[in-house]
């Protein structure tokens, strides 16, 4: 199981990203645990300046605009 954190302050984009990841994971039949992290301290520990940001298994993989489906599929494989 992959652990995926969505980093952001809880805005609509951050919520949408978490939902999108769960949807793509279900379509790919991949088991994931999605955690929404809103703590500024945690976000800054990753050096994130633009949200939403995505962390997969403790590795920052994305920061900025909403990722597309192909990007998410790549993180899940």
N, C-alpha and C positions, 0 to 999 in steps of 0.2 A: 504494500500500500504506500502510495506517495502522499507526503504531507505538503500541502500547498497553502501558503499564507498570502492573503491579499492585504497589502499595506495601503492605508489611506485613512482619511478622517471620517469616513462613513458617508461620503457624498454619493450621489446617484451613480456616477461612473464606477466607483469602487464596488458598490452593491451589484451593479450590472456585471462587472467582471467576475465576481464570485459566482453569480448565477450561471454565467456563460461557461465557466470552467466546470461546474457541476454537470451542466447539460452535455458538454462535449465528452466528459468522462463517462457519463451514462451511455452515450451513443457508441463510444469506443469500448464499452464494457471493461473499463479500468476502475479499480478501486482507489478512491482518493479520500483524503480528509482535508476539507477546506476550512481554514480558520481566517476570520476577518480580524486583522490587527489594526487598532486605531491609536495605540499609544505613541505619542510623538517621540518618546525615548527609544522605543524599539525601531521605529521608522528611521530615526537618525543613526542608530547603530549600524544600519545597513548602508548608510551614506546616501539615502534616497532624497532627491531634491524635487522630484516630480512624481505625483501619484496619478493613477493607481500604479502600484509596483507589485511584482509577483516574485515570491520566493518558493522554490521547489527543493524540498529536502535540505533546507538551510542554505541554499545558494540563490542569490539574487539573479533572476533570469530576464527581468523586464522592468522598465520604468517609463512612464509616459502615457501615451494614448492607449485606448482599449485595444488589446491584442486581437488579431484575427484568428479564426478557427484553426488554420494551418499551424500557426505558432503554438497554440494550446496543444494541438495533437502532438507536435514535436516534443513538448515538455512531458507529455504523458507516456511517450514511448521510451 
